[in-house]
């Protein structure tokens, strides 16, 4: 990947969030967040430029659907980084890109490359 991306990370489990952030930083990307909740993620989207996002689907009893909808409104690509599969999540998520957790650096960077192809 040539240019560093500003990646919004939405994850409510601190250790997982830190692992994802460390992977992204090691690859030269700027991490926005990590945001542990819908409210925190929506605030960050409003305050900072975001190129791409990685969303956990379940956040302490709420889903990240409101975040996904805001990202779509802003034409920001994203993937759902989750232990669930497309059939295990609310139907509104079914057509989104999924990256299965636990995801390693290769999985995460491949997803970013697919979401934001370099020219």
C-alpha positions in Angstrom: 0.0 0.0 0.0 1.6 3.3 -1.1 -0.2 6.1 0.8 -1.0 5.9 4.5 -4.7 5.8 5.3 -6.6 7.4 8.1 -8.4 4.4 9.5 -11.3 4.6 12.0 -11.2 1.7 14.4 -14.4 0.9 16.2 -13.9 -1.9 18.8 -15.2 -2.2 22.4 -12.6 -4.7 23.6 -9.5 -2.7 24.6 -6.9 -5.4 23.9 -8.3 -6.2 20.4 -8.6 -2.5 19.6 -4.9 -2.0 20.6 -3.8 -5.0 18.5 -5.6 -3.6 15.5 -4.2 -0.1 16.0 -0.7 -1.4 16.5 -1.0 -3.4 13.2 -2.2 -0.3 11.4 0.5 1.9 12.8 3.2 -0.6 12.0 2.1 -0.5 8.4 2.3 3.3 8.3 -1.4 4.1 8.7 -2.9 6.8 11.0 -5.4 5.3 13.5 -8.5 7.3 14.3 -9.8 6.1 17.7 -10.1 3.4 18.6 -13.7 4.2 19.5 -15.4 1.8 22.0 -19.0 2.9 21.3 -21.4 4.2 18.6 -21.5 7.7 20.1 -17.6 7.9 20.3 -17.3 6.7 16.7 -19.9 9.1 15.3 -18.2 12.0 17.2 -14.8 11.0 15.6 -16.3 10.8 12.1 -17.7 14.3 12.6 -14.4 15.7 13.9 -11.6 14.0 11.9 -11.1 13.1 8.2 -11.5 9.3 7.8 -10.4 7.3 4.6 -11.7 3.9 5.7 -13.1 2.2 8.8 -13.0 -1.2 10.6 -16.1 -1.8 12.6 -16.9 -4.3 15.3 -20.5 -5.3 14.9 -21.5 -5.7 18.6 -20.5 -2.9 20.9 -21.6 -3.4 24.5 -25.1 -4.3 23.7 -25.6 -2.0 20.7 -24.7 -2.6 17.0 -22.5 -0.4 14.9 -25.2 -0.1 12.2 -25.6 3.7 12.9 -21.9 4.1 12.2 -22.1 2.0 9.0 -25.0 4.2 7.8 -23.1 7.4 8.6 -20.0 6.1 6.7 -22.2 5.2 3.7 -23.7 8.7 3.7 -20.2 10.1 3.6 -19.0 7.5 1.0 -16.3 6.2 3.3 -15.6 2.5 2.7 -15.6 0.1 5.7 -15.4 -3.5 6.7 -17.0 -5.3 9.7 -14.3 -6.8 11.8 -16.2 -9.4 13.8 -16.3 -12.9 15.1 -19.7 -13.3 13.5 -20.4 -14.1 9.9 -22.9 -12.5 7.5 -25.6 -14.9 8.5 -25.1 -14.3 12.3 -25.6 -10.5 12.3 -28.6 -8.3 11.8 -29.8 -8.5 8.2 -28.9 -4.8 7.6 -25.2 -5.9 7.8 -25.5 -8.8 5.5 -24.1 -7.1 2.4 -21.2 -5.4 4.1 -17.6 -6.6 3.7 -16.6 -8.9 6.6 -13.2 -9.7 8.1 -13.3 -12.5 10.6 -11.8 -12.1 14.1 -9.4 -13.0 15.2 -7.8 -11.2 12.3 -4.1 -11.0 11.8 -2.1 -8.2 10.1 -2.4 -9.9 6.7 -6.2 -10.1 6.9 -6.5 -6.5 8.0 -4.2 -5.1 5.4 -5.8 -7.2 2.7 -9.2 -5.8 3.7 -7.9 -2.2 3.5 -6.4 -2.8 0.1 -9.7 -4.2 -1.2 -11.6 -1.2 0.3 -9.2 1.5 -0.9 -7.5 0.2 -4.0 -4.3 2.1 -4.8 -4.0 3.5 -8.3 
